[in-house]
Amino acid sequence: MPKSLRTFLEDCQKEIPSEIVRIAKQVDPAHYDVTAIIKHLGAMKKFPILIFEQPLNLHGKVSDLKLVMNCEISQRKAQIALGLPKEMNRTEMAEACLELEERRIPPVIIDKKSAPVKEVVKVGRDVDLLDLPVMRHHEMDGGPYIVMATVTRDRKTGIHNCSYHRMEIKSRNTTGCSASPRHLWKIYRDYEDNKLECPVATVLGHHPAFNMGACYTGAFEVDEYEVISGYLGEPFPQGLLGFCVG
């Protein structure tokens, strides 16, 4: 079975069961409830994985999705995600991460019928981002933001680029995107200059090793799906269109 957020939580349940806390009470992520809980726990030097069972979505109703926080918040959790021994100190972990980045593994192509992400597909008028339990993090945020990994594909080479960008929810099917003049901007401008739409995917709820691999900041020519595969320790399942994730 390919690695996923579920497999990571199962690993943590085996290794550090006391570090997983489920919260059954309704919380409102868009109005700081989740942020406040994390902040108060941090003040007490407590950093568990938090699974919110009944987060409200942006309609103010209980979401069909759970909200999971703090998966990469401690050294031990990162070790579990990357398959590293708990005896490693931070310096050794940094060196191990550099090795993982260089241990690039080509992704594997899978048919969309085999892709978990294709089990539920909504398009057009069925799309409603307000159904998601999106967080507002800071007092002066303009609104709730999606801040997970954004994936684009270079038009000329086909390489995949992953990066993190604040995407403020503007309406039920639109967001803003804060893109600095780096790799995403370069790819987007190439599509724009050629009067083409730029294909983009935002990845929510994946294995923490995916999230860590998506932080890679190396050369533009590196296919970051290969870097992510190195972090996962297995070939990343790439869909036929290049944006299929588990």
Secondary structure, DSSP 8 states (H G I E B T S, - for coil): ----HHHHHHHHHHH-GGGEEEE-S-B-GGGTHHHHHHHHHHHTT---EEEESSBB-TTSSB-SS-EEE-TTSSHHHHHHHHT--TT--HHHHHHHHHHHHHS----EEE-GGG-GGGSS---GGG--GGGS--B--STT-SS-EE-SEEEEE-TTT--EEEEE--EEEEETTEE-----TTHHHHHHHHHHHTT----EEE--S--HHHHHHTT----TTS-HHHHHHHHHTS--EEETTS----
